[in-house]
Amino acid sequence: LIVEDFIKVSNISVAERVYDEKDLAKSMGRIQEINFHQSIIHKGVKFSCLHAGHVLGAAMFLIEIADIRILYTGDYSRVEDRHLKAAEIPQVKPDILIIEATFG
């Protein structure tokens, strides 16, 4: 796991860490998998998973809460190639778009 590796190689002192290996182990049972094109509802919030097209397995999430639609994604690509689908355009228009990206 990437987070576990971060904990192991981090230069942050033990006193400054926000979480440790025990916290990570406790959190693993709370993870719920979701497939592409699947929707789940948790505590009244709907989550739908779509292809982001950036790297294999890259996902973006359409989150619906209180009649507001939020599309959250990291890096994405609308260019299809031989091993990746292009990022999908949701069938519904999001009210809010949040993009976290490596490049400005």
JOWO-V976309 format. One record per pair of residues at least 12 apart in sequence whose C-alpha atoms are under 6 Angstrom apart, sorted by the first residue. I is the first residue (numbers start at 1). GAP is how many residues later the second one is. If there is no record, write none. Layout:
((I GAP) (I GAP))
This chain:
((36 13) (36 14) (37 12) (37 13) (45 19) (45 20) (46 17) (46 18) (47 15) (47 16) (48 13) (48 14) (49 12) (51 36) (51 37) (52 24) (52 35) (53 23) (53 24) (53 31) (53 32) (53 33) (53 34) (54 21) (54 22) (54 23) (60 12) (60 13) (69 25) (69 26) (70 24) (70 25) (70 26) (70 27) (71 23) (71 26) (72 26) (73 26) (74 25) (74 26) (74 27) (75 26))
